[in-house]
């Protein structure tokens, strides 16, 4: 498992409005594209490494927009929340409704939360 790679995905997608929309509309395709084209880019320099790839569970959770599973896999909470707010807050009529749903779906977790260190 690579929490680093999950967090890098969340961070880089969230920083580009076009990628946010692409991920919202085609999550599995975006995950596959990102993993093959962007996962091994560091400081805009392509690195060809074979060790940076998602596990099946990570790929499935990212491809399903399953933020509960991503949280349980150790994705950084703030990176996870900010990206999913960008993608789904617009689908809710009430202010902060998505954030409340996010908190409720993660409500079964008590301190200590999953480790978010990379």
N, C-alpha and C positions, 0 to 999 in steps of 0.2 A: 504494500500500500504506500502511496506517495501523497501525503498531505500537502507537500510542497507543490506538486503538480496540480492537485485540485485547486489550491489557493491561487496558483498562477493562472489557471483557467478562469476562475471567478474574477480575478483582478483585471486581466486583460480584456475579457469580454465586457465587463462593466465600464471600462474606460472608452469604449467606442460605440456610439449610439447605433451605428449600422450593425455592429456585431450583436448588440443587445436585441435588436429586432430579428436578426437572423436566428439567434438562439431561441427566441420566443416562438418563431414560426416553424423552425426545423431543428429541434434540439439534437436529435441523433446525428443528423447530417453535419451540424455545426461541431459537435464533439469529435466526430470522425475527421473532419477537415482540420480542426484546430490541432488535434493530436498528431496528424501527419505533417502539417505545414508550420505550426507555430510552437509546439511544445518544446522543441529543441532550439529555439531562437533566444539568444541572450544578448541584450543591448543591441538589438537589431542586427546581430551577426548570427547567421545560421551555424549551428553546431550539429554535427551528425553523431549523435550518441544513440545507442540502442537501449539504454537502461531507463530512459524516461518514457514510460507509457502507463496508461491507466490500467488498473486491474479490472476484471469483469464487473465486480460490484460497483466500482467507481464509474465506469462507463455506463452501466445500467442506471445508476442514480442520476447522473448528469443528463442522460438521454431521456429520462422520465420527468425531469424537473422535480425530483424527489428531494426537497430540501431537508426533510426529516432524516432520511438515510444519509445524506451528505453531512449533516450535523453529527450523526452517530459515527460516521467514518472519520471525523476530526476536522472537517472544513472549518475555517475560521468564521466565527459567528457574524462578525461585522461585514466581511466580504460577502458572505452568503446572503445576509439580509439586504445589503445595498443593491446587489444585482437583482434579487427577486422583487424588491420594491420597484426598481426600474422596469421590470417586465410586467408585473401584475397589479400594481396599485391602481392603475387606470381602470381595471375591471370591477372596482368596488365603488359604490355610490357614497358611502359614508367615509369621512376622514379617518385615517388610521385603521380602517377595517382590515386591510391586509396584514398590517403589523399585529393586530389582535389575533387574527387567525394563525399567523406564524407562531406567536407565543403560545396559543392554545394547543397547536399541534405538537409543540415541543414541551408542553406542560408536564408530561410524565417524567421528565428529567429533573432531578434534584441535584444540588451541589454534592459532590464535585461533578462538573460537566465533563464530557469527553476531552481528552488532552488535545489542545490546538497547537502545540509546539510543532515546528517542522524539523 
